[in-house]
Amino acid sequence: MGSGPVSQGAAGTATAPPVAGRVVLLEAPEGAAAEFWGILGDGGAQVSWCPGPEGPSPAWCPLMAGRRCSLVESADVVIFALGLETAPCRQVLAELERLHPETAVIVQASAPDAARWSPVLDGHTVLPAPLSRDTLLHEVAAAAAFCSRSAASHEV
C-alpha cells in the first residue's frame, strides 16, 4: 500500500507529488528562476523570489547583516541556487543555517561544486545542476512535509 496518491504521467509513469508549501527561490537574476517558479507554481507551491546578495545592493540583504530575513521566515523551504563561487553567496548559505535552522534549505550545485564546497554543504540537501522537474518537486515536497512534521512536534 502506498503512502498517498501518485499522479500518473505519459505512458503510466509516476510523476512528482503535489507540493503544499511556501518556497523561497534564492537565485541570481541571470539564473533559471522563471523556470523553477513555473515548475513549483504548477506543482502547487506558493513561490517567492529573492536575488540574494548579488541583487540591487548587498546592504539590502538582512542575512548579510546578520539579521533574520522576513521572506525566509514565511517559507517552509528555501531553494538556494545562487552558486557557491562568491564569498557573499556562501555567507548567505551559512546565515540561513545559523539564523533560520527551522527552514529546510535545498542547494542546487553541480557535481564539481558540490565536491569543492562539501564542508559548506554539510547538513543540506544538495541537488544536481541541471535539475529535473520531478526531482525538484519530489525534494521540495519532502522538505516541506518534514518541516510541517517538525513544527507540529514542537507545538505544545
LINCOR-V880760 format. One record per pair of residues at least 4 apart in sequence whose C-alpha atoms are under 6 Angstrom apart, sorted by the first residue. I is the first residue (numbers start at 1). J is the second residue. D is the distance in Angstrom with one decimal. If there is no record, write none. Layout:
BEGIN
{{I | J | D} {I | J | D}}
END
This chain:
BEGIN
{{6 | 17 | 6.0} {7 | 14 | 6.0} {7 | 15 | 5.4} {8 | 12 | 5.3} {8 | 13 | 5.6} {8 | 14 | 4.7} {8 | 15 | 5.7} {9 | 13 | 5.0} {9 | 14 | 5.8} {9 | 15 | 5.6} {16 | 134 | 5.1} {16 | 137 | 5.8} {16 | 138 | 5.5} {18 | 43 | 5.2} {18 | 44 | 5.9} {19 | 43 | 5.5} {19 | 44 | 5.0} {19 | 45 | 5.3} {19 | 141 | 4.9} {20 | 44 | 5.9} {20 | 45 | 5.5} {21 | 45 | 5.3} {21 | 144 | 5.8} {22 | 45 | 5.8} {22 | 46 | 4.7} {22 | 75 | 4.8} {22 | 76 | 5.2} {23 | 47 | 4.9} {23 | 75 | 5.4} {23 | 77 | 4.9} {23 | 78 | 5.7} {24 | 47 | 5.8} {24 | 48 | 4.8} {24 | 49 | 5.6} {24 | 78 | 4.7} {25 | 49 | 4.7} {25 | 78 | 6.0} {25 | 79 | 5.0} {26 | 49 | 6.0} {26 | 50 | 4.9} {26 | 51 | 5.9} {26 | 52 | 6.0} {26 | 79 | 5.8} {26 | 80 | 5.0} {26 | 81 | 5.9} {27 | 51 | 5.1} {27 | 81 | 4.9} {27 | 82 | 4.6} {28 | 51 | 4.7} {28 | 82 | 5.4} {29 | 51 | 5.8} {33 | 37 | 5.9} {37 | 41 | 5.8} {38 | 42 | 5.9} {40 | 45 | 5.4} {41 | 45 | 5.0} {51 | 55 | 5.0} {53 | 58 | 4.6} {62 | 67 | 5.0} {62 | 69 | 5.7} {63 | 67 | 5.2} {63 | 95 | 5.9} {68 | 99 | 5.8} {76 | 103 | 5.7} {76 | 144 | 5.6} {77 | 103 | 5.8} {77 | 104 | 4.8} {77 | 105 | 5.8} {78 | 105 | 4.8} {79 | 105 | 5.9} {79 | 106 | 4.8} {79 | 107 | 5.9} {80 | 106 | 5.9} {80 | 107 | 4.7} {81 | 108 | 5.2} {84 | 89 | 5.9} {84 | 90 | 5.5} {95 | 99 | 5.6} {96 | 100 | 5.2} {97 | 101 | 5.1} {106 | 125 | 4.9} {106 | 126 | 5.9} {107 | 126 | 4.8} {108 | 126 | 5.8} {108 | 127 | 4.8} {108 | 128 | 5.8} {108 | 129 | 6.0} {109 | 113 | 5.9} {109 | 114 | 5.7} {109 | 128 | 5.4} {109 | 129 | 5.4} {110 | 128 | 5.3} {110 | 129 | 4.8} {113 | 117 | 5.8} {114 | 118 | 5.5} {134 | 138 | 6.0} {137 | 141 | 6.0} {140 | 144 | 6.0}}
END
